[in-house]
């Protein structure tokens, strides 16, 4: 049994190492390419470290995407905050209260969450053009809030099911209102799940491309993902600048995962165990 268990563990570790290499290798290639000249990129192996490192591509990339980077910070943080506030309150209500049509409402939210963006893109553009929100940061924030609030509701509903109802019943006996009970009793207990929801929503908004391209009609309000695509150039591709810009663009999600990763994992496990 011990030999069999050891073999399984070795195979598991081997698989995890291969998976880690598959994830890390593109990042490594992008980082070292950012320190190479374009001539060196074309003349050397992609895995070879730079022979004459230079930070010029990083400076150029930042100068070209800095405005878009700040726009993405503003848009992602604002839309995430609104989506999580609206979604968690809706998720709490769906997980706790039973009313006529509750299942139909939950099903409708689930279906709406998985509608491809391509289906709703043209209506969104026409509506936002009518209300003069095209090419504005508030328009992008509103669009992402509308798109990701249902996600937040569905994800957070699973986490709220892990909170014992006895805590709320005790608060109600003490005369606490439903709103006060949510913020004073349920919210603190469900913080790992809410953090997980926040991370998921933030990363999806930060990495979103299609809506950002459609609604950011002017460069002034363009988020970072479409701006990265513009680093390609018209006739040639400056791979070093493009790679440096790509690494800069993934820094915020990476930092969030590093700082809040333990809450993210514990929150997902709590929701998964309850769902099981």
Secondary structure, 3 states (H helix, E strand, C coil): CHHHHHHHHHHHHHHHHHHHHHHHHHHHHHHHHHCCCHHHHHHCCCCCCCCCCCCHHHHHHHHHHHHHHHHHHHHHHHHHHHHHHHHHHHHHHHHHCCCCCHHHHHHHHHHHHCCCHHHHHHHHHHHHHHCCCCCCHHHHHHHHHHHHHHHHHHHHHHHHCCCCHHHHHHHHHCCCCHHHHHHHHHHHHCHHHHHHHHHHHHHHHHHCCHHHHHHCCCHHHCCHHHHHHHHHCCCCCCHHHHHHHHHHHCHHHHHHHHHHHHHHHHHHHHHHHHHC
